[in-house]
Amino acid sequence: FYKVNDSNRYEITDLFTYLMFAPFGYLFVYFYEWLNINRSSFVIYIIGWSMMGMGVQWLSDWMGMTQYQHGYKFEYNLVVFLIVQTITGMVYVYLKKNRACKL
């Protein structure tokens, strides 16, 4: 629904752009543990990360790194962030509770 490059060709700067995304997933889980998020603070945590994601997306849009396509609009990102981060948090809690992985 959007391109994250300034051209259709891959360039070295595209590698740096793609590497920006990985730390967000790691930090999402790291701060989840560090802040000791529970059921009552989960919604606030998700909203905070979604707002941060919207800010980064706005900056990316402002810098011309993102070109929306097929009728996709900037506002749709909020729904995507809320859904994806909620699912990520719920899966993490499930895995931690069921000891499916050593955390």
C-alpha positions in Angstrom: 0.0 0.0 0.0 3.0 2.3 0.1 6.6 2.4 -1.0 9.4 3.0 1.4 11.9 4.2 -1.1 12.4 7.2 -3.4 12.8 4.9 -6.5 11.9 1.4 -7.6 15.6 0.4 -7.6 17.3 -0.8 -4.4 20.0 1.5 -3.1 22.4 1.4 -0.1 20.2 3.9 1.7 17.3 1.4 1.4 19.2 -1.0 3.6 19.5 1.6 6.4 15.8 2.3 6.1 14.9 -1.4 6.5 17.3 -1.8 9.4 15.4 1.0 11.2 12.3 -1.3 11.7 14.0 -4.1 13.6 14.8 -2.2 16.8 11.2 -1.1 17.3 10.0 -4.7 17.8 12.9 -5.5 20.1 12.3 -2.3 22.1 8.6 -2.9 22.3 9.2 -6.2 24.1 12.2 -4.9 26.1 10.2 -1.9 27.6 7.2 -4.2 28.1 9.3 -6.2 30.6 11.3 -3.2 32.0 8.2 -1.2 32.7 6.4 -4.3 34.1 3.3 -3.8 32.0 0.2 -5.5 33.3 -3.4 -5.8 32.2 -4.3 -2.3 33.5 -1.4 -0.6 31.8 -1.4 -2.6 28.5 -3.9 -0.3 26.7 -1.8 2.8 27.6 1.4 1.1 26.5 -0.1 0.2 23.1 -1.5 3.7 22.6 1.9 5.2 23.5 3.8 2.9 21.0 1.1 3.6 18.4 1.6 7.4 18.8 5.4 6.9 18.6 4.8 4.9 15.4 2.6 7.6 14.0 5.3 10.2 14.7 8.0 8.1 12.9 5.6 7.5 10.0 4.8 11.2 9.8 8.5 12.0 9.8 9.1 9.4 7.1 6.3 10.9 5.1 7.5 14.5 5.6 11.0 13.5 4.4 9.6 11.8 1.3 10.6 8.3 2.3 7.1 7.0 2.0 4.8 7.2 -1.0 1.3 6.0 -0.4 -0.4 4.0 -3.2 -3.8 2.5 -4.0 -5.8 4.9 -1.9 -3.9 4.2 1.3 -3.9 7.2 3.6 -1.6 8.3 6.5 -4.5 7.9 9.0 -4.8 4.2 8.3 -1.5 3.7 10.0 -3.0 4.2 13.4 -5.4 1.3 13.0 -2.5 -0.9 11.7 -0.3 0.1 14.6 -3.0 -0.6 17.2 -3.8 -4.0 15.7 -0.2 -5.2 15.1 1.1 -4.0 18.5 -1.9 -5.5 20.4 -1.4 -8.8 18.7 2.4 -8.7 19.4 1.8 -7.9 23.0 -0.8 -10.7 23.4 1.4 -13.3 21.7 4.3 -12.3 24.0 2.2 -12.6 27.1 0.9 -16.0 25.9 4.4 -17.3 25.2 5.7 -16.0 28.5 2.8 -17.4 30.5 3.0 -20.8 28.8 6.8 -20.9 29.0 6.9 -21.7 25.3 10.2 -19.8 25.3 12.7 -19.1 28.0 12.2 -15.4 28.8 
